[in-house]
Amino acid sequence: MSDRCHKTAGSARLELSRRALIGGGAALGGALVIGSTQRAAATTATSQERHIRLHRYVGAAAFAHGQRQGVRANAHGLTLHHPTQTRTYADPHAAGASASYDVGTWTSPVIHNAFRLTELISSWNADTPGKTWIEVEVRGVAETGVRTGWFVLGRWCRNDPDQGGAIFRTSVDDQGTDIATVWTDTLSTQDDHTLNDLELRISLMRPQGSAETPTVHQLTAMCSSLPSDATVTTSTPGPKVGRVLDVPPYSQELHIGQYPQWDNGGEAWCSPTSTAMVLDHWKKGPSAAELSWVEPMQDPQVAYSARNTFDYTYDGCGNWPFNTAYAARNGLRGFVTRLRSLREAEDFIAAGIPLITSLSFKAADMDGAGYSTSGHLMVLRGFDAQGNPVMNDPASHLIADNAQVQVTYKRGQFENAWVPHSGGTVYVIHPEGARLPRAGAEANW
């Protein structure tokens, strides 16, 4: 789905993606809105049912299951070990330059949900030293019994080739079939099709003959089947409201016109700006040496974040799992999931974990914002005593001033800009080993 952070002051404007949209649906920040307000419910979901399930693989015990070819599981995750496959990859963003790689793969055990999904988002945490990289794929079984082919959910390396990395990180377009397609980072079913009995596959690659290896620390799959309700009932604040976390405020508007090769800063940089805020909250942002190339040097970590989350096919920084993959550095872990309401978000704030939220709204529907957006990200850093969300909104009033970033929105208005429009999508970024809140029976984290 992703977010391009398109905004207009004063009046709402939904902007269609540069990609061709298959079937009915409107773009949300450059991504097709499916599974919420723009498609009919294709499963057993009713207006009361909001199915979300996160599957997580982390550590040797988790990766010991499934099928391994040329990889091994250890305390750190998955690494290459005597790969037996090779692959030649022509990088479409490097003038078709090709290189040959040794390849190892891990395929998950079959993932069976208690519901049939209409969307899936995978996210991953991986180190990719030198010229190594990874690719994440998924397949599933339709309600007709037909097994799909493999869909690519992302090709990732930490550094682009100009930084010494292997490839230009990218999503993959034009994967649509009668059953499903991929909208940048989100597998979405077509028409009334649904999927279950899924398999994730992750491929680890290194230059042929090299001794280098990527290391995959964590792999997740968020499966969802959401109702088509245009609005949701405002949740009742729980007993954990009244806490606000100290997340530094950065304005994306301070970066208008910066680095056209990475989407020109400003309104396009809501996602990397939000990610930079949370990294600095955890004191795990880039070092001074890593920032040495950035000009100008005001909040240089924002430009650094934009460069290192940029998706060269999507042509933007709003690829959701690319942001959490970038954030998983220096002892942090990150993943993409969906929450059912702000009540679930309250548990994260109580645990000291801020959330990055994806939403869209008209200016008239969000008091205090001062703009409209067809897709935007901002940091939830707490709740006031009445349960209203306290945000770091990097686009607040479209004013280039960090002091304007901290804003409190009305609970009901925020929830209806977030839950129906992105399905309640959040980035969860936390220190490795941190205890997450207890999840419910249908665990979505």
N, C-alpha and C positions, 0 to 999 in steps of 0.2 A: 504494500500500500504506500508507505513512505509519506513524507510531507515536503512540499516545496515552499511552504510559508508565503504564498502569495497573499497580499493584503491590499485593501483599498480603504482609504479614510472615508468615513461617513456612510457609504452605501455598500451593500453586499455584492460580491461578484464571484461566482463559481467559475474557475478557469479549468478548461479541459486540458488533459495531459497532452504532451507533444506526441505520445504514443497513440496509435490507433486503438480505439476502445472497441472491444468485441461485445456485441449485444447491448442491451439497455443498461444504463447506469450513468452516474455523474462522477466527475473527478473531484477528489478531495485533496487539494494541495498537490495536484499532479498524479493522483493515484485513484484507482477506481474504488468507489464506496460500495462494497458488497458485504452482505451478511448483517446489515443494519438497516438504514432507511431506504436503500436503493434497490433491494431485491426482495421478492416474496420469500417467505420462509419456506425452505425446500426440505425441511426435516420435520421431526415431531415437535420442534420448538413452538411454544405458544408465547403469548405476551408475558406469561409468568416465568418461562423457562429461559435461562441464559447459561448455556453449557460452555464451560471453558476448562480445559485440562492441560497442564504443563507436564511434559515428560523430560526428565533431566538425567544426563549421563555425566558423571564426574568421578575420577579416581579409578584405580586399578580394578576394584570389584565390579563397577558398572561396565567398564569396557572389556572385562573378561568374558561377558556374555556376547552373543552375536557371532558373526563370521569375520574372521581376521585373515587377510591375505597380505603378507609382507609387512605387517605391523605388529607391535607388541604393546601390552598394557603394563604400566608401572605406576609408582606412587604419584607421578606427575601427570599421567594421562596416557595418550597414545603417541607412539613414535614409530618411525620407520625401522624395520628390522628385516634385512634380506629381501627387499622387494623383488618380485618376479615379473612384474609388468613394466612396460614402457609406454610413453605417450609423447607425441609431437604436438605442441600447442602453438598455433599462430595467433599472436596477440593482436586483436583487431584495432587496438588503440596505440599500437607501436608500428604502424604502417605494415601490418601483417608479418612482422618479424617472428620467426619460429625458433623454437628450441626443443630439445628432447629431454625427457624427464623419466627417472625411475619412479614408479608409483606403487604405493601400498594402500589398501582400502580396509575400512571397517564398516560392516553392515549391521544395523541394530537388529535385535529380536523383533518379531512382529509386534507392533503397537496396536492394541485393541482398546477402543474407548467404549464406554457405556452408551454413547450416542454416535450418530454418523455426522462427521464434520462437513462443513462447507468452506472452512478456511484453515490454513496452517501457516505459521511463521516459525522458522527455525532460527536459532542464534547460537553463536559459538565463541569460545575464548581460545586463542591459539597464539603461540609464538612461531614466527616464520623467519628465522635467521637467514642471512645471505640471500640466495636465489631460490628459497623454498616457498611453497604456497599450498593452499588447500582448496578443495571444491566440495560443496555440500549439495546433496540431492535427496529427493524423496519420491516414493511411488506408493500407490494404494490400490484398494479394490473397490470398484463402484458397486452401487446397489444391485446392478445387473449381474454381478459376479465377474466382470471383466477387470483384469489387472492392468493398470496404466503402465506406460513407460516411465523412465526416470525423468523427473523435472529438476533442472538446476536451480538452486536457491541462492547461490552466490559463489563467486571465485574471489578468494581473499588472500592478500598478504599485507603485512603491517606497513611496509614502505613501498612507494611507487618506484619505478625504475630510475628516476632521477635522484632518488635517495639511496640507490643501491639495491632495491628490491627486484623481484623476479618479473612481476606482471603489473599492469594497471588493473587494480581491483574493479570488479564489474558484476552487475547483474546480467541476465541473459533475456533478451526479448524474443518474441515470435515462437513461443513454445505451446501455443494454444492447440487443444484438441477438442473433440466433441464433449469430453468429460470434464476437463479442467484446463486452467492456464495459470501463468505466473505473472502477477502484476508487480514488477520490480523485485520485491522481497516476500510476497505473499502468494501462496498457492491458493487459488480460488476455484471452486467447482463452477461449471457452466449449467445454466438453465436449472433443472430440478435434480441434477445429479448430486450424490453425496459419496463420501469415502470413509472407509475404515480399514483395518488390517494393514497398517502402514509400515513402511520400512524407511529408515534414514540411512544414507550412505555418505561417508566422508572419505575423500581421497587425499592422501598426503603425497606431495611431490617434491623432488629435489633434482638438480641437474644430473644427467646420466653420468654415472661414475663418481659422483660426489659422495662424501661421507656425512654431509649435513643432514639434518632432519628437522621438520616442523614438529612441534609438540602441541597436541590438542588437549587442553585442560578440561574443557566442559563443552557439552553439546546439548541443546534443548530443542524441543518441539512443542509449540503452543497450538493446540487444536481447539477449534471453537465452532459452535452452531448457535447463532444468535437470532433473536426475534427481529421482526421488521418494524418494530414500533418507532415512530418518529420522535417520541418523547418518552421519558421515564419519570416515575414518581420520585420526588426528592427523598433521599434516604434520611432517616432520623439520626442526628448526631449521637454517638456513643459516649461512654464514660472517659474516653482517652483524648478528648479534644482539649485545646488550651495550650498545647506545646508547639513552639515554633523553632525550627533548627536554624543554625547560623550558616546559611549558604551565601557566598559572596555574590553580589549582583553585577551582571555584565549586560550591557545593551548591545544588541546586534546592530542597531542603527549607527553606532560609532564606526562601523566598518563598511559603510556604503561605498561601492566602487572599488573595493580592494580585491585584488587577485581575480581578474575576469576568467582566468583558466579554471578556477574553482567556484564558478557561479556568482562572482561579482559582489560578494559580501552583502551587507544590509539585510533586506527582507528575505533573502534566500538562506540566511545562516542561522535560523532559529534553532535547528537541531544541534549543530556543533557548538553554538553559544551555550545552550542548556547543558550539553555534555561537559563543556569546559567548566561551568559553574560547579557541577557535582564533583568533577575530578579535584578541583581546588578545595572544595569542602572537605574532601578526604586527604588533602595535602599530597596528592599523587599526580599532579600535572607535570607537563614536560619541564625538563631542566633548562637552565640558562643557556647551556651549550646547544641543546636541541632547538631553542628559539632564536639562535643567532642570525638566521637568514630572514627573519620577519621584519618588514618595514611597512608602516610605522610601528613603534614598539608599545603603543597603548593597548593594553590587554592582548599581548601577542599570542597568548595561549588560545584565543578564539580563532585566529587565522591558522594556527598550527592544527587545531582540531578540525577545521574545515578541510584542510589539505588531506588529512589522514582519515577522513570519513568519506571523501568524495568518491562517488560511483561514476565511472567513466562512460557507462552506457546510459544510465538514468540522467547523467549530466547534472548532478546535484548532490548535496550533502545530507539529504533527508532519508537515506536508506536506513531503516530502523536497526537491523542487526549489524550493519557496518558501524553504527555509533556505539553499540554495546561491545562489539569486538575491539574497537579502538580503546574504549574505556577500560578494558580488562588488561591493564598494564600495571607494573610496579606493585603487585600484590592485591589488585582489585579483581573482582568478578562482575560480569554483567550479563543480563538476558532480557529478552522482550517477552512480555506476557500481557494479558488483559485482566482487568478487575471488573467486578460486577457493580460496584458502587463506591462512594467515598467512605463507607463504613470499613471496607477492606483496606483502603488507603490509610485510614486512621491507625491501623495496626503497624504499618511500616513506620509512620512518623513516631509512634510510641516506642518503636525499637531503634529510633535514631537514624532511619534510612530515608533520605529524600527520594522523591520519584520524579521522573520526567514524563509528562503527560502529553498526549496528542489530541487535538480538538479542532473544531471549526465553528464559526458563529458569525452572525450579523452584528454590527455595532450596536444596534438597538436592543439586541438580546443579551448583551453582556455589559452591564453598568460598570463604568470605570475603565474600560479597555481603550476606547477612543479610536477604534479601527474595526474593520471587518476582515475575515480571513477565510480562505478556502482550504486551509490546512496549516497548522501551527503547533509548535512545541514550547512548553514552558515548565518550570520546575515547581512542583508542589513541595513547600518546605515546612508546612504546618497548618494548624487550625486555630482560629481565635476561640474565645470562650463559648461562642454561640455555634461553633461548628462550621463556620465559613472558611473556605480554603485560603491560606496565605501563600501567595505565589511570588516567584521571581519570573516575571514576564519580560523576556528580552526585547519585546516589541512595544512595550507599554506606551500608548499615545503616539507611537512612531517618533518618539523624541530621543535624540542621541545623547542620553544622559544616564549614567549608571544609577543615579539617585532616584530616577523615575521607575526603576525596574521592580521594586518591591510594592506589591499591590494586593489588596484583599478583595476577592470576588464573592458574590452571593452564592450560597451553596447550591440552590436549585438551578440557577442560571448556568453555573459551571458544570454541574453534573449533566445537564441536557446539551451542553456543547461538546461534551467528552464521551459519555457512554453510548448514545445512539450514533454518533458520527464516526468515531474510530473504533467502536466496540469496547471502549475503556482501555485502550492501549497505553502501556507504560514501559519505560526503561527502568529496570531495577539494577542499580550499581552499588556495590557494597564491598567492604574488605573481605579478602579470602578468609574463610573460617568464621565470619560473622554469623550469629544466629538469626535466622529469619523468623518472622512471626509464624505461629501455628496456622497452617492452612486448613480449609474445610474438607469435607468428605470428597468432593470433586475438586481436588487440589489444583489450583491455578498458579502456584509458585512452589 
